[in-house]
């Protein structure tokens, strides 16, 4: 009876995932093996030419740019989120609520509006650019917009709250008296943080890494609005092939590669989590 109840409880979300994720993803993968129609759309029969075209020199820099920019965003976000989560957990309850509120506030604003706000700030006539020029920190002809640095900056801004909240959830369960014990044994505050706290929240760090990396891989709006022509990421190429060129098989092949890039980190996280559980003594 309990198994039947579990099955009935699992059936609605399973059906939802099958109808709106698994089946559409399967159709996208199948479409990648179809030839393109010159009139726009999908041709008859099956072909591997679309997949072979992905090895062209046009796509390799885009794929590399997508991977390294997502990886660098992940490293920066986790590096900033670790001390932020550490101090947020240790402050008084009143201050903790205010800090969490400040972290969550950006989610109350539309994502597009936030990106446009950064575009305005980084514009040559924007407030941030003019402030840096007046302080003598940058040259008057500097261009803070439409480059890889602007894309990386806004990616970190959009993904940082996810990293902080994920590590914060793990830090709440950490036994902070272990830090006091490490200090009593002669460890410095930095050594206690690196050797005791960081390993203690490693699952939260791993989850934050996967979340930030996966979300950054599929970014389209950020490079579209604050990046230049040479700062396109894989999602931008998919949009161009689907709407500009109307080459649906080609867009599907790129989308399948992106799905593979998303699933690999999730699979690695699942394997590492399983191994960590086996290492924990009963």
C-alpha positions in Angstrom: 0.0 0.0 0.0 2.9 2.4 0.8 4.5 1.7 -2.5 1.3 2.5 -4.3 0.9 5.7 -2.4 4.5 6.7 -3.2 3.8 6.0 -6.9 0.7 8.1 -6.9 2.5 11.0 -5.2 5.4 10.7 -7.6 3.2 10.4 -10.7 2.1 14.1 -11.2 5.6 15.6 -11.1 6.9 12.7 -13.2 4.2 13.3 -15.8 5.0 17.0 -15.7 8.7 16.4 -16.3 8.0 13.9 -19.1 5.6 16.2 -20.9 7.5 19.5 -20.6 11.1 18.4 -20.4 11.9 14.8 -21.5 9.7 14.6 -24.6 10.7 18.1 -25.9 14.3 17.4 -25.2 14.0 14.1 -27.1 12.4 15.9 -30.0 15.2 18.4 -30.1 17.8 15.6 -30.2 16.0 13.8 -33.0 15.7 17.0 -35.0 19.5 17.3 -34.9 19.6 14.2 -37.1 17.3 15.7 -39.8 18.5 17.8 -42.8 17.6 21.4 -43.0 15.1 22.8 -45.5 16.1 25.7 -47.7 12.8 27.3 -47.1 13.3 27.2 -43.4 12.3 24.3 -41.2 13.1 20.6 -41.2 13.7 18.5 -44.4 12.8 14.9 -45.1 15.0 11.9 -44.1 17.9 11.6 -41.7 21.4 13.0 -41.9 24.6 13.4 -39.9 25.7 16.6 -41.8 24.3 18.9 -39.1 26.4 17.2 -36.4 29.5 17.3 -38.6 29.0 21.0 -39.1 29.4 21.6 -35.4 33.2 20.9 -35.8 33.6 23.9 -38.0 36.0 26.6 -36.9 33.1 29.0 -36.4 31.7 27.2 -33.4 34.9 26.2 -31.5 35.7 29.7 -30.2 32.1 30.1 -29.1 32.1 26.8 -27.2 35.4 27.6 -25.6 34.2 31.1 -24.6 31.0 29.7 -23.1 32.9 27.1 -21.1 35.7 29.3 -19.7 33.4 32.3 -19.0 31.0 30.0 -17.1 33.9 28.3 -15.2 35.4 31.7 -14.3 32.0 33.0 -13.2 31.6 29.9 -11.0 35.1 30.4 -9.4 34.5 34.1 -8.6 31.0 33.5 -7.3 32.0 30.7 -4.9 35.1 32.6 -3.8 32.9 35.6 -2.9 30.0 33.5 -1.5 32.1 31.5 1.0 33.1 34.4 3.3 29.7 36.0 2.8 27.9 32.9 3.9 30.4 32.3 6.8 29.8 35.8 8.3 26.1 35.8 7.6 25.6 32.6 9.6 27.7 33.9 12.5 26.1 37.4 13.0 23.2 38.1 15.3 19.7 37.1 14.2 18.6 40.6 13.4 21.6 41.4 11.2 21.3 38.0 9.5 17.7 38.8 8.4 18.8 42.1 6.9 21.8 40.5 5.1 19.5 37.8 3.7 17.0 40.4 2.6 19.8 42.3 0.8 20.8 39.1 -1.0 17.2 38.3 -2.0 16.2 41.9 -3.0 17.5 41.6 -6.6 15.1 38.7 -7.3 12.2 41.1 -6.7 13.2 43.0 -9.8 12.7 41.7 -13.3 15.8 40.1 -14.8 15.8 42.2 -18.0 15.5 45.4 -16.0 18.5 44.5 -13.9 20.6 43.8 -17.1 19.4 47.1 -18.6 20.4 48.9 -15.4 24.0 47.5 -15.8 24.0 48.5 -19.4 23.1 52.1 -18.4 25.8 52.1 -15.7 28.5 50.8 -18.0 27.6 53.1 -20.9 30.3 55.7 -21.7 27.9 58.4 -20.4 26.7 56.2 -17.5 27.1 57.0 -13.8 29.6 54.3 -13.0 31.8 55.1 -16.0 31.8 58.8 -15.3 32.5 58.2 -11.6 35.6 56.1 -12.5 36.8 58.7 -14.9 36.5 61.6 -12.4 38.3 59.5 -9.8 41.1 59.0 -12.3 40.8 55.2 -12.2 40.1 54.8 -16.0 40.9 56.8 -19.1 38.3 59.1 -20.6 38.0 57.0 -23.8 37.6 53.7 -21.9 34.8 51.4 -23.0 33.4 49.4 -20.2 30.5 48.1 -22.3 30.4 45.6 -25.1 33.3 43.4 -24.1 34.0 40.2 -22.3 34.7 42.0 -19.0 31.2 43.5 -18.9 29.7 40.1 -19.7 31.7 38.5 -16.8 30.8 41.3 -14.4 27.1 41.0 -15.0 27.2 37.1 -15.0 28.8 37.3 -11.5 26.2 39.8 -10.4 23.3 37.6 -11.6 24.6 34.3 -10.3 26.2 35.4 -6.9 22.9 35.3 -4.9 22.4 31.6 -5.9 25.9 30.7 -4.7 25.5 32.6 -1.4 22.1 31.1 -0.5 23.3 27.6 -1.4 26.4 27.8 0.7 24.5 29.6 3.5 22.1 26.6 3.7 25.0 24.3 4.2 26.8 26.6 6.7 23.7 26.7 8.9 24.2 23.0 9.7 27.9 23.4 10.4 29.2 22.9 14.0 31.1 26.2 14.6 32.5 24.9 17.9 34.9 23.0 15.6 36.5 26.3 14.7 37.1 27.1 18.3 38.6 23.7 18.8 41.0 24.3 15.9 42.0 27.7 17.3 42.7 26.1 20.7 45.0 23.6 18.9 47.0 26.5 17.4 45.4 27.1 14.1 45.1 30.7 12.8 41.6 32.0 11.8 42.5 31.6 8.2 43.7 28.0 8.7 40.6 27.1 10.7 38.5 28.6 7.9 40.3 26.7 5.1 40.9 23.4 6.8 37.8 23.1 9.0 34.9 25.2 7.6 35.5 24.7 3.9 35.6 20.9 4.1 32.5 21.0 6.4 30.4 22.8 3.8 31.8 21.0 0.8 28.4 19.7 -0.3 27.1 23.2 -0.4 30.1 24.4 -2.3 29.7 21.6 -4.8 26.0 22.4 -5.2 26.8 26.1 -5.7 29.5 25.3 -8.3 27.0 23.2 -10.3 24.2 25.7 -10.0 26.3 28.7 -11.1 28.1 26.8 -13.9 24.9 25.3 -15.4 23.0 28.6 -15.2 25.9 30.5 -16.8 26.2 28.0 -19.6 22.7 28.8 -20.9 22.9 32.6 -20.6 21.6 34.5 -23.6 20.4 37.9 -22.3 23.6 39.0 -20.6 26.0 38.6 -23.6 23.3 39.9 -25.9 22.8 43.2 -24.0 26.2 44.0 -22.5 28.6 42.0 -24.8 30.0 42.8 -28.2 30.0 40.9 -31.5 33.0 38.8 -30.4 31.5 37.9 -27.0 28.7 35.6 -28.1 28.0 32.5 -26.1 26.4 29.2 -27.2 22.8 30.3 -26.4 23.3 33.3 -28.7 24.3 31.0 -31.6 21.2 28.8 -31.0 19.0 31.9 -31.2 20.6 33.0 -34.4 20.2 29.6 -36.1 16.6 29.2 -34.9 15.2 32.7 -35.7 17.7 34.4 -38.0 18.7 31.6 -40.3 15.6 29.4 -39.6 17.9 26.4 -39.6 16.1 24.3 -37.0 18.2 21.2 -37.3 21.4 23.2 -36.7 19.8 25.0 -33.8 18.7 21.6 -32.4 22.2 20.2 -32.7 23.7 23.2 -30.8 20.9 22.9 -28.1 21.7 19.2 -27.8 25.4 20.0 -27.1 24.3 22.6 -24.5 22.1 20.0 -22.8 25.0 17.6 -22.7 27.2 20.3 -21.2 24.5 20.9 -18.5 24.0 17.2 -17.8 27.7 16.4 -17.4 28.2 18.6 -14.3 25.0 17.3 -12.8 26.2 13.7 -13.3 29.6 14.5 -11.8 27.9 16.1 -8.7 25.7 13.0 -8.3 28.7 10.6 -8.5 30.7 12.8 -6.0 27.8 13.0 -3.6 27.3 9.2 -3.8 31.0 8.6 -3.0 30.9 11.1 -0.2 28.0 9.3 1.4 29.9 6.0 1.2 32.9 7.6 2.9 30.8 8.7 5.9 30.9 6.1 8.6 27.6 4.7 9.9 
